[in-house]
Amino acid sequence: MTDAYENVSASEGETEDPEESTLAEASDVFDPDADSVDAKPVRAEDALRYFGADFDVDGLVRRLEKETFIIPTFEPHAKAETDGYEGFQRGLVWKKRQMDRFIESVLLGYPVPGVFLVELPSRRYLVLDGQQRMTTLHSFVHGKYRTANGARNFSLRYVGDEFKGLTYESLPPESRRLFDNTFIQATIVVPKENGGKKAVYALFERINSGGTNLKPQQIRVALYAGETVNFVRDLNQNPDWRAIFGPHNRDLKDHELILRALSLAPTAQGGEPFKPPMAKFLNDYLESHEKSLPADADGIKERFAKACALLNNASGRESLRLGGRQINAAHTDATLTGLMTVLIDTPNITSEDVRQALHELAQSDAYRKSVSESTSHADQVKKRIQLSIRAFSGDLHADESS
């Protein structure tokens, strides 16, 4: 059996860069209100406390080895991580040049940007921001990093002549001491019991900038990991859903659209109304179902599977795209929510019924407006769900104007 970290030698055309996730970086989803702003964001002083701490590189690497500091590697199929937090960091996205330049900066005595850690109930610390730096330091000390072709020896290449070709083990003693003793400032965030995770979510949205920032659903599955997050992950493996959505992707938009359908189901059935923004609505839903599955989880799973099969048989990939090239997020949540709601009382609906309903929705000016303009507004969400239910019930035109 071949070890995933078996050493490999470089050859012409072989990548030297670290292995990244094999998943696409982004999904092709049209969601104009994905970045809608919460009108009443939680205040940090009400939901969390934080303090600063300094760690030398030697101590930081040892804490990573002992898993006192946790750098979860994000993939959408990952099993739950520790203490109610889910793996959410993506695979290493720095190139070898960036890794080398960062190590050289430390060896030259330049200050290192700080990191953010979230204190878990177990007194371990989840890396909220700083994965690339911490992973690079750890890999350099241990002399290896992973590539798609196996493990490569970590020797410095994209650096000045003083350090070119050196590894951690071959550093001159004074350089190694400087490296080991370099301090990195950490901001340690401690969520309070009430609203703490909302505040951490808000914090990450604000510090999470640059070319490799995480998406809302990636943060969400980290902070609200539990029964419902795992339930959504299981639904996301449904073959008909995969057929109509497309490949898995790193930003978890497929997970988010399923979550939207689940969270909007009570609204569709006359329960608690939707309250914008969508991001907060989804967070609240996950928080309320963090330790237990939604009511009638088995029925939800059955209806989701049947809805996806009907949509796939009726229109395939076009069923979520509303005549365009991209998946329309608002159309998708309305379609899934409406069809699953109708299936409660009309389980014998056919693929032809679904195909006709999708055609009528696409021709409806009121529906198209509700899935393209101000899509996170409460009235628009209510309107599109109502129209979807009517379409799948066969009476869209009975009273479309109401």
C-alpha positions as CSV (number, residue, x, y, z in Angstrom):
1,M,0.0,0.0,0.0
2,T,1.4,3.4,-1.0
3,D,1.7,6.1,1.7
4,A,0.1,9.3,0.7
5,Y,3.2,11.1,2.0
6,E,5.7,8.9,0.1
7,N,8.6,11.1,-1.1
8,V,8.6,11.9,-4.7
9,S,11.3,13.4,-6.8
10,A,10.7,16.4,-9.0
11,S,10.5,15.8,-12.7
12,E,9.9,18.1,-15.6
13,G,6.3,19.3,-15.7
14,E,5.6,18.0,-12.2
15,T,3.9,20.5,-9.9
16,E,5.9,21.7,-6.9
17,D,2.9,23.5,-5.4
18,P,1.0,22.2,-2.4
19,E,-2.0,20.0,-3.0
20,E,-5.3,21.9,-3.1
21,S,-8.8,20.7,-2.9
22,T,-9.9,19.0,-6.1
23,L,-13.3,20.7,-5.9
24,A,-14.2,23.7,-8.0
25,E,-13.5,27.0,-6.2
26,A,-17.0,28.4,-6.8
27,S,-20.4,27.2,-8.0
28,D,-22.1,28.8,-11.0
29,V,-25.0,30.2,-9.0
30,F,-26.8,33.5,-9.4
31,D,-27.6,34.9,-6.0
32,P,-27.7,38.7,-6.0
33,D,-28.5,39.0,-2.3
34,A,-25.8,36.7,-1.1
35,D,-24.0,39.6,0.5
36,S,-27.0,41.3,2.0
37,V,-26.3,43.3,5.2
38,D,-27.8,42.5,8.6
39,A,-29.6,45.7,9.7
40,K,-29.1,44.8,13.3
41,P,-25.7,43.0,13.7
42,V,-24.8,41.6,17.1
43,R,-22.3,43.7,19.1
44,A,-19.1,42.0,20.0
45,E,-19.3,43.1,23.7
46,D,-22.7,41.4,24.0
47,A,-21.6,38.0,22.6
48,L,-17.9,37.4,23.0
49,R,-14.8,38.3,24.7
50,Y,-11.3,38.4,23.3
51,F,-7.7,38.9,24.4
52,G,-4.3,38.8,22.9
53,A,-1.5,36.2,23.4
54,D,1.9,35.7,21.9
55,F,3.2,32.4,20.8
56,D,6.7,31.7,19.5
57,V,7.0,29.6,16.4
58,D,8.4,26.6,18.3
59,G,5.5,26.6,20.7
60,L,3.0,27.1,18.0
61,V,4.2,24.1,16.0
62,R,4.2,21.9,19.1
63,R,0.6,23.0,19.9
64,L,-0.4,22.0,16.3
65,E,1.2,18.6,16.8
66,K,-0.6,18.1,20.1
67,E,-3.8,19.3,18.5
68,T,-4.2,22.0,21.1
69,F,-4.5,24.2,18.0
70,I,-6.7,22.8,15.3
71,I,-6.5,23.6,11.7
72,P,-9.4,21.7,10.2
73,T,-9.1,20.9,6.5
74,F,-12.3,21.8,4.8
75,E,-14.1,19.4,2.4
76,P,-17.9,19.2,2.0
77,H,-17.9,15.5,2.9
78,A,-15.8,15.9,6.1
79,K,-17.1,14.4,9.2
80,A,-17.9,16.6,12.2
81,E,-14.9,18.0,14.0
82,T,-14.5,18.7,17.7
83,D,-16.8,20.5,20.1
84,G,-19.6,21.4,17.7
85,Y,-17.3,23.0,15.1
86,E,-17.0,21.6,11.6
87,G,-13.9,21.5,9.4
88,F,-14.1,24.6,7.3
89,Q,-10.7,25.7,6.1
90,R,-10.0,24.9,2.5
91,G,-6.9,22.9,1.4
92,L,-3.7,24.9,1.4
93,V,-4.0,27.5,-1.4
94,W,-0.6,29.1,-1.1
95,K,1.8,28.3,-3.9
96,K,5.4,27.2,-3.1
97,R,6.7,30.7,-3.9
98,Q,4.4,32.2,-1.3
99,M,5.4,29.6,1.3
100,D,9.1,30.2,0.6
101,R,8.7,34.0,0.8
102,F,6.9,33.7,4.1
103,I,9.6,31.5,5.7
104,E,12.2,33.9,4.4
105,S,10.4,36.9,6.0
106,V,10.6,35.1,9.3
107,L,14.3,34.3,8.9
108,L,15.0,37.9,8.0
109,G,13.3,39.1,11.2
110,Y,10.3,40.7,9.7
111,P,7.1,40.8,11.8
112,V,4.5,38.1,11.1
113,P,0.8,39.0,10.8
114,G,-1.4,37.9,13.7
115,V,-3.8,35.0,13.7
116,F,-7.3,34.6,15.1
117,L,-8.2,31.6,17.3
118,V,-11.6,30.5,18.7
119,E,-11.5,28.9,22.2
120,L,-13.5,25.7,22.3
121,P,-15.2,24.3,25.4
122,S,-12.4,21.7,25.6
123,R,-9.8,24.5,25.8
124,R,-8.5,23.7,22.4
125,Y,-8.3,26.5,19.9
126,L,-9.8,26.5,16.4
127,V,-7.8,28.5,13.8
128,L,-10.2,31.1,12.5
129,D,-7.7,33.0,10.4
130,G,-4.1,32.2,9.7
131,Q,-4.3,28.7,8.3
132,Q,-1.8,29.3,5.5
133,R,0.8,30.8,7.8
134,M,0.5,28.2,10.5
135,T,0.5,25.2,8.1
136,T,3.5,26.6,6.2
137,L,5.5,27.0,9.5
138,H,4.5,23.4,10.5
139,S,5.5,22.0,7.1
140,F,8.8,23.7,7.1
141,V,9.8,22.5,10.6
142,H,8.9,18.9,9.6
143,G,10.6,19.2,6.3
144,K,7.8,18.1,4.0
145,Y,4.6,19.3,2.4
146,R,2.0,17.5,0.4
147,T,1.6,17.8,-3.4
148,A,-0.8,16.0,-5.7
149,N,2.1,13.6,-6.5
150,G,3.0,12.8,-2.9
151,A,5.2,14.5,-0.3
152,R,8.0,16.9,-1.3
153,N,11.0,17.9,0.8
154,F,10.5,21.4,2.0
155,S,13.7,23.2,0.9
156,L,13.7,26.9,0.1
157,R,13.8,27.9,-3.5
158,Y,12.2,31.3,-4.1
159,V,14.4,33.2,-1.7
160,G,17.7,35.1,-1.6
161,D,21.0,33.4,-1.9
162,E,21.6,33.3,1.8
163,F,18.8,30.7,2.3
164,K,18.4,29.1,-1.1
165,G,18.3,25.3,-0.9
166,L,18.1,25.2,2.9
167,T,15.7,23.2,5.0
168,Y,14.8,23.7,8.6
169,E,17.3,21.0,9.6
170,S,20.1,22.6,7.6
171,L,19.6,26.2,8.8
172,P,22.6,27.7,10.6
173,P,22.0,27.5,14.4
174,E,21.5,31.3,14.8
175,S,18.9,31.3,12.0
176,R,17.1,28.4,13.5
177,R,17.0,30.1,16.9
178,L,15.6,33.3,15.3
179,F,13.0,31.2,13.5
180,D,11.9,29.2,16.6
181,N,11.8,32.3,18.8
182,T,9.8,34.5,16.4
183,F,6.6,35.6,18.1
184,I,3.2,35.5,16.4
185,Q,0.4,37.5,18.0
186,A,-2.9,35.7,18.4
187,T,-6.3,37.2,19.1
188,I,-8.2,34.6,21.1
189,V,-12.0,34.8,20.8
190,V,-14.2,33.3,23.4
191,P,-17.9,33.0,22.4
192,K,-20.4,33.7,25.1
193,E,-23.3,31.3,25.6
194,N,-25.9,33.6,24.1
195,G,-25.2,34.8,20.6
196,G,-21.5,33.9,20.7
197,K,-21.5,32.0,17.4
198,K,-23.4,34.7,15.7
199,A,-20.7,37.1,16.8
200,V,-17.9,34.8,15.6
201,Y,-19.7,34.5,12.2
202,A,-19.9,38.3,12.0
203,L,-16.2,38.7,13.0
204,F,-15.1,36.2,10.4
205,E,-17.1,38.0,7.7
206,R,-15.2,41.2,8.6
207,I,-11.6,39.8,8.9
208,N,-12.0,37.3,6.1
209,S,-10.7,39.3,3.1
210,G,-8.4,38.8,0.2
211,G,-8.3,36.4,-2.7
212,T,-9.0,33.2,-0.8
213,N,-11.8,34.2,1.5
214,L,-14.3,31.7,2.8
215,K,-17.9,31.8,1.8
216,P,-20.9,32.2,4.2
217,Q,-21.9,28.5,4.2
218,Q,-18.3,27.4,4.9
219,I,-18.2,29.6,8.0
220,R,-21.7,28.4,8.9
221,V,-20.9,24.7,8.9
222,A,-17.9,25.4,11.1
223,L,-19.8,27.3,13.7
224,Y,-23.1,25.4,13.8
225,A,-21.9,21.9,13.2
226,G,-24.3,19.3,14.5
227,E,-27.2,17.1,13.6
228,T,-28.7,19.4,11.0
229,V,-25.4,20.3,9.3
230,N,-24.7,16.6,8.9
231,F,-28.3,16.0,7.7
232,V,-27.8,18.6,4.9
233,R,-24.5,17.0,4.0
234,D,-26.3,13.6,3.6
235,L,-29.0,15.2,1.4
236,N,-26.3,16.8,-0.7
237,Q,-25.1,13.3,-1.8
238,N,-28.5,12.5,-3.4
239,P,-27.7,11.5,-7.0
240,D,-30.6,13.3,-8.5
241,W,-29.6,16.5,-6.7
242,R,-26.1,16.1,-7.9
243,A,-27.5,15.6,-11.4
244,I,-29.5,18.9,-11.4
245,F,-27.0,21.0,-9.4
246,G,-23.7,19.7,-10.8
247,P,-20.4,18.9,-9.2
248,H,-19.6,19.5,-5.5
249,N,-17.9,22.8,-4.9
250,R,-15.8,24.4,-2.2
251,D,-18.1,27.3,-1.5
252,L,-20.9,24.9,-0.4
253,K,-23.6,26.7,-2.4
254,D,-25.2,23.3,-2.9
255,H,-25.4,22.8,0.9
256,E,-26.7,26.3,1.3
257,L,-29.5,25.9,-1.2
258,I,-30.7,22.7,0.5
259,L,-30.5,24.5,3.9
260,R,-32.6,27.3,2.4
261,A,-35.3,24.8,1.4
262,L,-35.3,23.2,4.9
263,S,-35.5,26.5,6.7
264,L,-38.2,28.0,4.5
265,A,-40.4,24.9,4.8
266,P,-42.1,26.1,8.0
267,T,-42.8,29.4,6.3
268,A,-44.4,27.6,3.3
269,Q,-46.6,25.6,5.7
270,G,-47.9,28.6,7.5
271,G,-45.4,28.7,10.4
272,E,-42.9,31.3,11.4
273,P,-42.5,33.8,8.6
274,F,-39.2,34.5,6.9
275,K,-37.2,37.5,8.3
276,P,-34.3,38.9,6.3
277,P,-31.4,38.9,5.7
278,M,-31.1,35.3,4.4
279,A,-27.7,34.7,6.1
280,K,-29.1,35.5,9.5
281,F,-32.2,33.4,8.9
282,L,-30.1,30.4,8.0
283,N,-27.8,30.9,11.0
284,D,-30.8,31.1,13.3
285,Y,-32.3,28.0,11.8
286,L,-29.1,26.0,12.3
287,E,-28.6,27.3,15.8
288,S,-32.2,26.2,16.8
289,H,-31.6,22.8,15.3
290,E,-27.9,22.4,16.2
291,K,-28.4,19.5,18.6
292,S,-31.4,17.8,17.1
293,L,-32.8,17.1,13.6
294,P,-35.8,19.1,12.3
295,A,-39.2,17.6,13.0
296,D,-40.1,14.9,10.5
297,A,-36.5,14.5,9.3
298,D,-37.4,11.1,7.7
299,G,-40.3,12.7,5.8
300,I,-38.1,15.6,4.7
301,K,-35.4,13.3,3.4
302,E,-38.0,11.3,1.5
303,R,-39.7,14.4,0.0
304,F,-36.3,15.9,-0.9
305,A,-35.3,12.8,-2.7
306,K,-38.6,12.6,-4.6
307,A,-38.6,16.3,-5.5
308,C,-35.0,16.0,-6.9
309,A,-36.0,12.9,-8.9
310,L,-39.0,14.6,-10.3
311,L,-37.0,17.8,-11.2
312,N,-34.3,15.7,-12.8
313,N,-36.8,13.6,-14.8
314,A,-38.8,16.7,-15.8
315,S,-36.1,19.1,-16.9
316,G,-32.7,17.9,-15.7
317,R,-30.1,20.6,-15.1
318,E,-32.4,23.2,-16.6
319,S,-34.9,22.8,-13.7
320,L,-32.8,25.1,-11.4
321,R,-31.6,27.6,-14.1
322,L,-34.9,29.2,-15.2
323,G,-33.8,29.5,-18.8
324,G,-30.3,30.9,-18.0
325,R,-26.8,29.4,-17.8
326,Q,-26.5,29.9,-14.1
327,I,-28.4,28.2,-11.2
328,N,-30.9,30.8,-9.9
329,A,-30.6,30.6,-6.0
330,A,-34.0,32.2,-5.4
331,H,-35.7,30.0,-8.0
332,T,-34.0,26.9,-6.5
333,D,-35.2,27.6,-2.9
334,A,-38.7,28.3,-4.1
335,T,-38.8,25.3,-6.3
336,L,-37.5,22.9,-3.7
337,T,-39.7,24.4,-0.9
338,G,-42.8,24.5,-3.0
339,L,-42.5,21.0,-4.5
340,M,-41.6,19.4,-1.2
341,T,-44.6,21.2,0.4
342,V,-47.0,20.0,-2.3
343,L,-45.7,16.4,-2.0
344,I,-47.0,16.3,1.6
345,D,-50.6,16.1,0.4
346,T,-50.0,15.1,-3.2
347,P,-47.4,12.4,-3.3
348,N,-48.5,11.1,-6.7
349,I,-47.4,14.2,-8.7
350,T,-45.7,13.2,-11.9
351,S,-42.6,14.4,-13.8
352,E,-44.9,15.8,-16.5
353,D,-46.8,17.8,-13.8
354,V,-43.5,19.2,-12.6
355,R,-42.3,20.0,-16.2
356,Q,-45.5,21.9,-16.8
357,A,-45.3,23.8,-13.5
358,L,-41.7,24.8,-14.2
359,H,-42.8,26.1,-17.7
360,E,-45.6,28.1,-16.1
361,L,-43.3,29.6,-13.5
362,A,-40.8,30.6,-16.2
363,Q,-43.7,32.4,-18.0
364,S,-44.9,34.2,-14.9
365,D,-43.8,37.8,-14.7
366,A,-44.6,37.9,-11.0
367,Y,-42.5,34.9,-10.3
368,R,-39.6,36.0,-12.4
369,K,-39.6,39.3,-10.6
370,S,-39.6,37.5,-7.2
371,V,-36.5,35.5,-8.1
372,S,-34.5,38.3,-9.7
373,E,-35.2,41.5,-7.7
374,S,-34.7,42.1,-4.0
375,T,-34.7,38.3,-3.6
376,S,-34.0,38.5,0.2
377,H,-36.9,40.8,0.9
378,A,-39.6,39.2,3.0
379,D,-42.4,40.0,0.5
380,Q,-40.5,38.5,-2.4
381,V,-39.6,35.3,-0.5
382,K,-43.3,34.9,0.4
383,K,-44.5,35.6,-3.1
384,R,-42.2,33.2,-4.9
385,I,-42.9,30.3,-2.4
386,Q,-46.7,30.9,-2.8
387,L,-46.4,30.9,-6.6
388,S,-44.3,27.8,-6.6
389,I,-46.8,25.9,-4.4
390,R,-49.6,27.0,-6.7
391,A,-47.7,25.9,-9.8
392,F,-46.9,22.5,-8.5
393,S,-50.5,22.2,-7.2
394,G,-51.8,22.9,-10.8
395,D,-53.5,26.2,-10.0
396,L,-50.8,28.9,-10.6
397,H,-53.2,31.0,-12.8
398,A,-56.2,30.7,-10.4
399,D,-55.1,33.8,-8.4
400,E,-51.6,34.8,-9.4
401,S,-52.2,38.4,-8.7
402,S,-52.7,38.0,-4.9
